[in-house]
């Protein structure tokens, strides 16, 4: 039996001078099915959830530059984006950074 996705009780999109950031840290999320991804976000922080899979919609975001997926339940992550306009910085664990061109 899967855990129900908690409703998002906070405003997860923050707009800064650099652009929009989606902050879903510590949301106890097991899935991102209920999350709407603005197409113009430049950073997504999914740290400290219970995700086992990376939602393919994230890698389809054309402006995304930073993605943090630390402290989740991933065993593998498929990072094969359709196309990026920018280099994508991915933080997978506390001590590792990966870059995708």
Chimera marker file (.cmm) of the C-alpha trace (Angstrom):
<marker_set name="trace">
<marker id="1" x="0.000" y="0.000" z="0.000" r="1" g="1" b="0" radius="0.5"/>
<marker id="2" x="1.488" y="3.351" z="-1.006" r="1" g="1" b="0" radius="0.5"/>
<marker id="3" x="1.611" y="6.372" z="1.238" r="1" g="1" b="0" radius="0.5"/>
<marker id="4" x="-0.754" y="9.127" z="0.108" r="1" g="1" b="0" radius="0.5"/>
<marker id="5" x="0.860" y="12.295" z="-1.174" r="1" g="1" b="0" radius="0.5"/>
<marker id="6" x="0.452" y="15.025" z="1.418" r="1" g="1" b="0" radius="0.5"/>
<marker id="7" x="-1.088" y="18.223" z="0.165" r="1" g="1" b="0" radius="0.5"/>
<marker id="8" x="1.371" y="21.028" z="-0.330" r="1" g="1" b="0" radius="0.5"/>
<marker id="9" x="0.667" y="23.510" z="2.435" r="1" g="1" b="0" radius="0.5"/>
<marker id="10" x="3.410" y="25.963" z="1.488" r="1" g="1" b="0" radius="0.5"/>
<marker id="11" x="4.218" y="28.076" z="-1.536" r="1" g="1" b="0" radius="0.5"/>
<marker id="12" x="6.904" y="25.977" z="-3.217" r="1" g="1" b="0" radius="0.5"/>
<marker id="13" x="7.850" y="28.483" z="-5.954" r="1" g="1" b="0" radius="0.5"/>
<marker id="14" x="10.111" y="31.351" z="-4.957" r="1" g="1" b="0" radius="0.5"/>
<marker id="15" x="10.958" y="34.084" z="-7.418" r="1" g="1" b="0" radius="0.5"/>
<marker id="16" x="14.363" y="35.757" z="-7.160" r="1" g="1" b="0" radius="0.5"/>
<marker id="17" x="16.350" y="38.053" z="-9.440" r="1" g="1" b="0" radius="0.5"/>
<marker id="18" x="17.968" y="34.958" z="-10.963" r="1" g="1" b="0" radius="0.5"/>
<marker id="19" x="14.627" y="33.281" z="-11.711" r="1" g="1" b="0" radius="0.5"/>
<marker id="20" x="12.100" y="30.901" z="-10.184" r="1" g="1" b="0" radius="0.5"/>
<marker id="21" x="13.070" y="28.162" z="-7.742" r="1" g="1" b="0" radius="0.5"/>
<marker id="22" x="10.873" y="25.198" z="-6.830" r="1" g="1" b="0" radius="0.5"/>
<marker id="23" x="11.513" y="24.249" z="-3.192" r="1" g="1" b="0" radius="0.5"/>
<marker id="24" x="9.979" y="20.935" z="-2.124" r="1" g="1" b="0" radius="0.5"/>
<marker id="25" x="12.464" y="20.152" z="0.657" r="1" g="1" b="0" radius="0.5"/>
<marker id="26" x="11.286" y="18.099" z="3.627" r="1" g="1" b="0" radius="0.5"/>
<marker id="27" x="7.868" y="17.540" z="2.065" r="1" g="1" b="0" radius="0.5"/>
<marker id="28" x="7.748" y="13.811" z="2.879" r="1" g="1" b="0" radius="0.5"/>
<marker id="29" x="6.732" y="13.296" z="-0.748" r="1" g="1" b="0" radius="0.5"/>
<marker id="30" x="6.666" y="9.763" z="-2.132" r="1" g="1" b="0" radius="0.5"/>
<marker id="31" x="5.608" y="10.966" z="-5.568" r="1" g="1" b="0" radius="0.5"/>
<marker id="32" x="5.562" y="14.197" z="-7.547" r="1" g="1" b="0" radius="0.5"/>
<marker id="33" x="2.275" y="13.390" z="-9.303" r="1" g="1" b="0" radius="0.5"/>
<marker id="34" x="0.441" y="16.221" z="-7.531" r="1" g="1" b="0" radius="0.5"/>
<marker id="35" x="3.137" y="18.816" z="-8.233" r="1" g="1" b="0" radius="0.5"/>
<marker id="36" x="2.800" y="21.321" z="-11.053" r="1" g="1" b="0" radius="0.5"/>
<marker id="37" x="6.159" y="22.313" z="-12.526" r="1" g="1" b="0" radius="0.5"/>
<marker id="38" x="6.304" y="25.878" z="-13.864" r="1" g="1" b="0" radius="0.5"/>
<marker id="39" x="8.119" y="25.680" z="-17.220" r="1" g="1" b="0" radius="0.5"/>
<marker id="40" x="10.438" y="28.582" z="-16.361" r="1" g="1" b="0" radius="0.5"/>
<marker id="41" x="11.975" y="27.357" z="-13.097" r="1" g="1" b="0" radius="0.5"/>
<marker id="42" x="15.763" y="27.424" z="-13.004" r="1" g="1" b="0" radius="0.5"/>
<marker id="43" x="16.263" y="25.379" z="-9.830" r="1" g="1" b="0" radius="0.5"/>
<marker id="44" x="14.403" y="22.487" z="-8.204" r="1" g="1" b="0" radius="0.5"/>
<marker id="45" x="15.218" y="21.304" z="-4.694" r="1" g="1" b="0" radius="0.5"/>
<marker id="46" x="13.703" y="17.924" z="-3.843" r="1" g="1" b="0" radius="0.5"/>
<marker id="47" x="15.974" y="17.271" z="-0.851" r="1" g="1" b="0" radius="0.5"/>
<marker id="48" x="14.760" y="15.145" z="2.080" r="1" g="1" b="0" radius="0.5"/>
<marker id="49" x="11.682" y="13.492" z="0.660" r="1" g="1" b="0" radius="0.5"/>
<marker id="50" x="10.842" y="9.822" z="0.103" r="1" g="1" b="0" radius="0.5"/>
<marker id="51" x="11.141" y="9.738" z="-3.660" r="1" g="1" b="0" radius="0.5"/>
<marker id="52" x="12.150" y="6.493" z="-5.367" r="1" g="1" b="0" radius="0.5"/>
<marker id="53" x="11.887" y="7.776" z="-8.949" r="1" g="1" b="0" radius="0.5"/>
<marker id="54" x="12.725" y="11.050" z="-10.622" r="1" g="1" b="0" radius="0.5"/>
<marker id="55" x="9.709" y="12.470" z="-12.414" r="1" g="1" b="0" radius="0.5"/>
<marker id="56" x="10.486" y="12.766" z="-16.138" r="1" g="1" b="0" radius="0.5"/>
<marker id="57" x="8.760" y="16.161" z="-16.247" r="1" g="1" b="0" radius="0.5"/>
<marker id="58" x="11.659" y="17.645" z="-14.292" r="1" g="1" b="0" radius="0.5"/>
<marker id="59" x="14.201" y="16.793" z="-16.960" r="1" g="1" b="0" radius="0.5"/>
<marker id="60" x="11.929" y="18.305" z="-19.588" r="1" g="1" b="0" radius="0.5"/>
<marker id="61" x="12.095" y="21.761" z="-17.980" r="1" g="1" b="0" radius="0.5"/>
<marker id="62" x="13.956" y="23.877" z="-20.554" r="1" g="1" b="0" radius="0.5"/>
<marker id="63" x="15.396" y="26.489" z="-18.145" r="1" g="1" b="0" radius="0.5"/>
<marker id="64" x="16.426" y="24.127" z="-15.315" r="1" g="1" b="0" radius="0.5"/>
<marker id="65" x="20.031" y="24.701" z="-14.185" r="1" g="1" b="0" radius="0.5"/>
<marker id="66" x="20.185" y="23.116" z="-10.713" r="1" g="1" b="0" radius="0.5"/>
<marker id="67" x="18.533" y="19.995" z="-9.365" r="1" g="1" b="0" radius="0.5"/>
<marker id="68" x="18.997" y="18.680" z="-5.838" r="1" g="1" b="0" radius="0.5"/>
<marker id="69" x="17.712" y="15.193" z="-5.043" r="1" g="1" b="0" radius="0.5"/>
<marker id="70" x="19.713" y="14.476" z="-1.874" r="1" g="1" b="0" radius="0.5"/>
<marker id="71" x="18.290" y="12.398" z="0.975" r="1" g="1" b="0" radius="0.5"/>
<marker id="72" x="15.685" y="10.459" z="-0.978" r="1" g="1" b="0" radius="0.5"/>
<marker id="73" x="15.205" y="6.749" z="-1.622" r="1" g="1" b="0" radius="0.5"/>
<marker id="74" x="16.617" y="6.528" z="-5.148" r="1" g="1" b="0" radius="0.5"/>
<marker id="75" x="18.535" y="3.420" z="-6.130" r="1" g="1" b="0" radius="0.5"/>
<marker id="76" x="19.222" y="4.738" z="-9.636" r="1" g="1" b="0" radius="0.5"/>
<marker id="77" x="18.468" y="8.000" z="-11.394" r="1" g="1" b="0" radius="0.5"/>
<marker id="78" x="17.994" y="8.209" z="-15.140" r="1" g="1" b="0" radius="0.5"/>
<marker id="79" x="19.458" y="11.561" z="-16.180" r="1" g="1" b="0" radius="0.5"/>
<marker id="80" x="18.820" y="11.553" z="-19.891" r="1" g="1" b="0" radius="0.5"/>
<marker id="81" x="17.239" y="14.930" z="-20.541" r="1" g="1" b="0" radius="0.5"/>
<marker id="82" x="15.541" y="15.668" z="-23.830" r="1" g="1" b="0" radius="0.5"/>
<marker id="83" x="17.479" y="18.899" z="-24.234" r="1" g="1" b="0" radius="0.5"/>
<marker id="84" x="18.910" y="21.576" z="-22.017" r="1" g="1" b="0" radius="0.5"/>
<marker id="85" x="19.667" y="25.158" z="-22.915" r="1" g="1" b="0" radius="0.5"/>
<marker id="86" x="22.141" y="25.297" z="-20.020" r="1" g="1" b="0" radius="0.5"/>
<marker id="87" x="24.483" y="23.012" z="-18.120" r="1" g="1" b="0" radius="0.5"/>
<marker id="88" x="22.504" y="21.207" z="-15.403" r="1" g="1" b="0" radius="0.5"/>
<marker id="89" x="24.100" y="20.904" z="-11.972" r="1" g="1" b="0" radius="0.5"/>
<marker id="90" x="22.763" y="17.875" z="-10.104" r="1" g="1" b="0" radius="0.5"/>
<marker id="91" x="23.309" y="17.302" z="-6.378" r="1" g="1" b="0" radius="0.5"/>
<marker id="92" x="22.646" y="13.649" z="-5.683" r="1" g="1" b="0" radius="0.5"/>
<marker id="93" x="24.227" y="13.207" z="-2.258" r="1" g="1" b="0" radius="0.5"/>
<marker id="94" x="25.837" y="15.440" z="0.305" r="1" g="1" b="0" radius="0.5"/>
<marker id="95" x="29.267" y="14.823" z="-1.170" r="1" g="1" b="0" radius="0.5"/>
<marker id="96" x="28.733" y="14.456" z="-4.915" r="1" g="1" b="0" radius="0.5"/>
<marker id="97" x="27.966" y="16.822" z="-7.739" r="1" g="1" b="0" radius="0.5"/>
<marker id="98" x="27.262" y="15.854" z="-11.291" r="1" g="1" b="0" radius="0.5"/>
<marker id="99" x="27.031" y="18.015" z="-14.364" r="1" g="1" b="0" radius="0.5"/>
<marker id="100" x="25.134" y="17.325" z="-17.556" r="1" g="1" b="0" radius="0.5"/>
<marker id="101" x="25.788" y="19.246" z="-20.745" r="1" g="1" b="0" radius="0.5"/>
<link id1="1" id2="2" r="1" g="1" b="0" radius="0.2"/>
<link id1="2" id2="3" r="1" g="1" b="0" radius="0.2"/>
<link id1="3" id2="4" r="1" g="1" b="0" radius="0.2"/>
<link id1="4" id2="5" r="1" g="1" b="0" radius="0.2"/>
<link id1="5" id2="6" r="1" g="1" b="0" radius="0.2"/>
<link id1="6" id2="7" r="1" g="1" b="0" radius="0.2"/>
<link id1="7" id2="8" r="1" g="1" b="0" radius="0.2"/>
<link id1="8" id2="9" r="1" g="1" b="0" radius="0.2"/>
<link id1="9" id2="10" r="1" g="1" b="0" radius="0.2"/>
<link id1="10" id2="11" r="1" g="1" b="0" radius="0.2"/>
<link id1="11" id2="12" r="1" g="1" b="0" radius="0.2"/>
<link id1="12" id2="13" r="1" g="1" b="0" radius="0.2"/>
<link id1="13" id2="14" r="1" g="1" b="0" radius="0.2"/>
<link id1="14" id2="15" r="1" g="1" b="0" radius="0.2"/>
<link id1="15" id2="16" r="1" g="1" b="0" radius="0.2"/>
<link id1="16" id2="17" r="1" g="1" b="0" radius="0.2"/>
<link id1="17" id2="18" r="1" g="1" b="0" radius="0.2"/>
<link id1="18" id2="19" r="1" g="1" b="0" radius="0.2"/>
<link id1="19" id2="20" r="1" g="1" b="0" radius="0.2"/>
<link id1="20" id2="21" r="1" g="1" b="0" radius="0.2"/>
<link id1="21" id2="22" r="1" g="1" b="0" radius="0.2"/>
<link id1="22" id2="23" r="1" g="1" b="0" radius="0.2"/>
<link id1="23" id2="24" r="1" g="1" b="0" radius="0.2"/>
<link id1="24" id2="25" r="1" g="1" b="0" radius="0.2"/>
<link id1="25" id2="26" r="1" g="1" b="0" radius="0.2"/>
<link id1="26" id2="27" r="1" g="1" b="0" radius="0.2"/>
<link id1="27" id2="28" r="1" g="1" b="0" radius="0.2"/>
<link id1="28" id2="29" r="1" g="1" b="0" radius="0.2"/>
<link id1="29" id2="30" r="1" g="1" b="0" radius="0.2"/>
<link id1="30" id2="31" r="1" g="1" b="0" radius="0.2"/>
<link id1="31" id2="32" r="1" g="1" b="0" radius="0.2"/>
<link id1="32" id2="33" r="1" g="1" b="0" radius="0.2"/>
<link id1="33" id2="34" r="1" g="1" b="0" radius="0.2"/>
<link id1="34" id2="35" r="1" g="1" b="0" radius="0.2"/>
<link id1="35" id2="36" r="1" g="1" b="0" radius="0.2"/>
<link id1="36" id2="37" r="1" g="1" b="0" radius="0.2"/>
<link id1="37" id2="38" r="1" g="1" b="0" radius="0.2"/>
<link id1="38" id2="39" r="1" g="1" b="0" radius="0.2"/>
<link id1="39" id2="40" r="1" g="1" b="0" radius="0.2"/>
<link id1="40" id2="41" r="1" g="1" b="0" radius="0.2"/>
<link id1="41" id2="42" r="1" g="1" b="0" radius="0.2"/>
<link id1="42" id2="43" r="1" g="1" b="0" radius="0.2"/>
<link id1="43" id2="44" r="1" g="1" b="0" radius="0.2"/>
<link id1="44" id2="45" r="1" g="1" b="0" radius="0.2"/>
<link id1="45" id2="46" r="1" g="1" b="0" radius="0.2"/>
<link id1="46" id2="47" r="1" g="1" b="0" radius="0.2"/>
<link id1="47" id2="48" r="1" g="1" b="0" radius="0.2"/>
<link id1="48" id2="49" r="1" g="1" b="0" radius="0.2"/>
<link id1="49" id2="50" r="1" g="1" b="0" radius="0.2"/>
<link id1="50" id2="51" r="1" g="1" b="0" radius="0.2"/>
<link id1="51" id2="52" r="1" g="1" b="0" radius="0.2"/>
<link id1="52" id2="53" r="1" g="1" b="0" radius="0.2"/>
<link id1="53" id2="54" r="1" g="1" b="0" radius="0.2"/>
<link id1="54" id2="55" r="1" g="1" b="0" radius="0.2"/>
<link id1="55" id2="56" r="1" g="1" b="0" radius="0.2"/>
<link id1="56" id2="57" r="1" g="1" b="0" radius="0.2"/>
<link id1="57" id2="58" r="1" g="1" b="0" radius="0.2"/>
<link id1="58" id2="59" r="1" g="1" b="0" radius="0.2"/>
<link id1="59" id2="60" r="1" g="1" b="0" radius="0.2"/>
<link id1="60" id2="61" r="1" g="1" b="0" radius="0.2"/>
<link id1="61" id2="62" r="1" g="1" b="0" radius="0.2"/>
<link id1="62" id2="63" r="1" g="1" b="0" radius="0.2"/>
<link id1="63" id2="64" r="1" g="1" b="0" radius="0.2"/>
<link id1="64" id2="65" r="1" g="1" b="0" radius="0.2"/>
<link id1="65" id2="66" r="1" g="1" b="0" radius="0.2"/>
<link id1="66" id2="67" r="1" g="1" b="0" radius="0.2"/>
<link id1="67" id2="68" r="1" g="1" b="0" radius="0.2"/>
<link id1="68" id2="69" r="1" g="1" b="0" radius="0.2"/>
<link id1="69" id2="70" r="1" g="1" b="0" radius="0.2"/>
<link id1="70" id2="71" r="1" g="1" b="0" radius="0.2"/>
<link id1="71" id2="72" r="1" g="1" b="0" radius="0.2"/>
<link id1="72" id2="73" r="1" g="1" b="0" radius="0.2"/>
<link id1="73" id2="74" r="1" g="1" b="0" radius="0.2"/>
<link id1="74" id2="75" r="1" g="1" b="0" radius="0.2"/>
<link id1="75" id2="76" r="1" g="1" b="0" radius="0.2"/>
<link id1="76" id2="77" r="1" g="1" b="0" radius="0.2"/>
<link id1="77" id2="78" r="1" g="1" b="0" radius="0.2"/>
<link id1="78" id2="79" r="1" g="1" b="0" radius="0.2"/>
<link id1="79" id2="80" r="1" g="1" b="0" radius="0.2"/>
<link id1="80" id2="81" r="1" g="1" b="0" radius="0.2"/>
<link id1="81" id2="82" r="1" g="1" b="0" radius="0.2"/>
<link id1="82" id2="83" r="1" g="1" b="0" radius="0.2"/>
<link id1="83" id2="84" r="1" g="1" b="0" radius="0.2"/>
<link id1="84" id2="85" r="1" g="1" b="0" radius="0.2"/>
<link id1="85" id2="86" r="1" g="1" b="0" radius="0.2"/>
<link id1="86" id2="87" r="1" g="1" b="0" radius="0.2"/>
<link id1="87" id2="88" r="1" g="1" b="0" radius="0.2"/>
<link id1="88" id2="89" r="1" g="1" b="0" radius="0.2"/>
<link id1="89" id2="90" r="1" g="1" b="0" radius="0.2"/>
<link id1="90" id2="91" r="1" g="1" b="0" radius="0.2"/>
<link id1="91" id2="92" r="1" g="1" b="0" radius="0.2"/>
<link id1="92" id2="93" r="1" g="1" b="0" radius="0.2"/>
<link id1="93" id2="94" r="1" g="1" b="0" radius="0.2"/>
<link id1="94" id2="95" r="1" g="1" b="0" radius="0.2"/>
<link id1="95" id2="96" r="1" g="1" b="0" radius="0.2"/>
<link id1="96" id2="97" r="1" g="1" b="0" radius="0.2"/>
<link id1="97" id2="98" r="1" g="1" b="0" radius="0.2"/>
<link id1="98" id2="99" r="1" g="1" b="0" radius="0.2"/>
<link id1="99" id2="100" r="1" g="1" b="0" radius="0.2"/>
<link id1="100" id2="101" r="1" g="1" b="0" radius="0.2"/>
</marker_set>
